[in-house]
Amino acid sequence: MVSGEGSNLQALLDAEAAGVLGARIVAVLSDRPGARALERARTAGKPAVLLEPDPPGDTGRAAWDRATLRELDRWRPDLVVLAGYMRILGPSVVAAYRHRIMNVHPSLLPAFPGRHAVRQALAHGVKVTGCTVHFVDEGVDTGPIILQAAVEVREEDDEASLTRRIQQEEHRIYPLAVWLFANGRLEVEGRRVRVRGPVPERLPAPVDEIVG
């Protein structure tokens, strides 16, 4: 599910195309008709679905949740991946897909949840920030943490430069988190996510890139 540019979606699409994601992206849903992510989906040959509130014209969360559940029931995914989706999912959606909705956030949660996380990190003068992949719960960026990656904050950093380096790490660990889920490697125990077995730094290389 996407709302904007879709760079994390592209990382997932690229991993699937390379045969290393361990999962198949069945559809891409967006709440914004002009989202570039929808074009990325079409280019990759994926159904690009525009969500519309139910009933039309109703801008409340319940209307969006009904539309979301209708489309999710249509596609029946094992995992819902939020890749820059800017709407907060309501309790009905979260309950229907408990521990099956992932999000990536540009901070080391629980620090700096919500919007403008990179700006908050710079304003607080932290020396290290990063990104977090987590399961979605009823709060805002409060769900069980799956993977994190640290990014050093440089003296010369501004919001744009730090965002670029954080996104590089997002593009590495988000596909890895999906791969772990697809391979049955994740187990949620309360607020903790246990990963069975060692966690690789990145996705395995495609078979044709392995030298025997």
N, C-alpha and C positions, 0 to 999 in steps of 0.2 A: 504494500500500500504506500502510495507516494503523494506528495503535494507539490514538489518543485523540480529542481534540476535533475535529480536522480543519479548522482555519481555513485552512491552505494548500490543502487539497483544495477548500474552498469558493471560494477565489480562482481555482483552475483551472476549476472548474465554471462560475463566473460568466463567465470569459473564453470558455469554449466556448459558453455560451448566448448571449453577445454576438456570436459569430461571428468572434472575433479570435484565438483560440488557435492556429489552424492545424492542429489535431489533434482527434481524437475519443477521449474517455475510454470505453473499452469495458467496464471493470469496476473495482470497488473491492474490494480484498482486505484483511482485517484478521485479526490473531491474537487479538483481544479481542471477545467477544460484546457487551459493553456499550459499545463505542466509539461516541461520538456521531457520528463520521465516517460510520459505516454508515448512520445515519439521514439524514445529509446526502445520501448517495448515493441512497438510496431516494426521497427527496424530489425529486431531480433525475431520477428515472427510470432510474438506473443499477443494474446487477446488484450487489448487496452480498453478498460471499462471505466466509464465516467459514472461515479456515484451521484445520485440525486436524492435529496431528502424525501422521506415518505411520511405524510403527503407532500407533494411539490409545494414549494413556497414556505414551508415550515422550517425555520432555521434553528429550532431547538435541538439539543443533543439527542433526545429520544427519537426524533425524526431521522437523524443521521444514523443512529444505531440500528433502527429498523432497516434502513437501506443497506447498511453494512452487513447485517445478519442475512438479509435476503440474498446478497451476492455471495457471501461466504457459503451459505447453504447450497447455492447453485454450483459452486466450484469444488466444495468439499475438500479443502486443503488439510493436510496433516499439520502444517505449520503456517502461521501468518507472520510475515516479516514486514515491519514498519521501516521504510527507508526514506526518511524525511517526510513522514506523514504528520501534519501539523495539528490535526484534531485529536482531542483526548477521547479515547474510547470509553463508553459508559459501562456500568456494571453488568448489563445484560450481555454485551459482547465479551467482556473479560471472563465472565462466568462460563459462557458457552465454549471458550477456548482456553481454559485455565492451563497455564504453563505450556501453551502452544502459540503464544504471541511473543515475538522478539522485537526489541527496539535497540538502536544504537544511539548513544548520547555523547556529545563532545566534552566530557569532563570525567574525572575519576570520582564517580558517585561513591558516597552520598554528597560529596562537595558539588556545589553549583548546579542544582537541578533546575529544570524549567528552561525558559528562553534565555538567549544571550549568555550562554555558559562561558564562552571564550572571553567575552567582554568582562564578565564577572571575575574570571581568573586573573586577567591583566589588572583589573582595578584593585584586587586584593594583594597583588604583588607576589603570587605564589611562584616558586622556582620550578615546580613540576606540575603538569596537568596531564591530560590524556583523553582517553575515550573508554566507554563502558558498553558492553553488550549485556542486556538484562531481559528477563521475562517481564512482561507487563502485568501489573496488578491494578487495583482501583485507584492508586495514588498517581502522582506525577513523578516519574523517574524514581520510583521507590521499590520496584520489584526485585526479585532475587537476581543477584549478579552472576553472570556466566563467565565472561572474560573481560579483562582490562588490559590496556597498553598505556605505558607512561610516555610522555613527551616533555622534554626539557623546554623551559621558557627562556628564551635568549633576551639579553638586554635590549637588542634592537627590534624585538618583535612588536608588531602591531596586530590588530585583530585579524587582518587578512593573511599575514604571513604565518601566524600561529594556527589559524584555521586550516591552511593548506597542509601543514605537517600533521595535524591531528587527523585530517581526512585520509592521509596516506596510511595511517595506522588503522583507521576504520575499515578501509578497503582490504586490509590484511586480516583483521580478526573477525569481521562480520561473516564473510564466507566460511571461515574456520568454525565459527559457532554453529552455523547452519549444518556444516558437515558433521560436527559432533552430534547434533540432534538427530540427523538422518541416520547416523550409524548407531543410535541407541546408547550413546556414551554419557548422556546427561541424566542426573537423578536429583530431583528437588526434595530437600529435607527442611521444611520450615522456610527460613530465609536463606538457606545455603543451597548452592548448586554444586553437587559433587560430580566430578568428571572421572569416569572410569578409565584407568590406564593413563599413560603419558600424554601430554598435550603438545603437539608439534608447534613449531614457531609459525608455520604457515601451512596452507593446503599441500598435500602431496603433489609432486610434479606429474604431468600427464605421462602415460606409459611411453609414448614415442619420444619423450625427452630424457628418459632414463637410459644411460649407457650401460650395456651389459658387459 
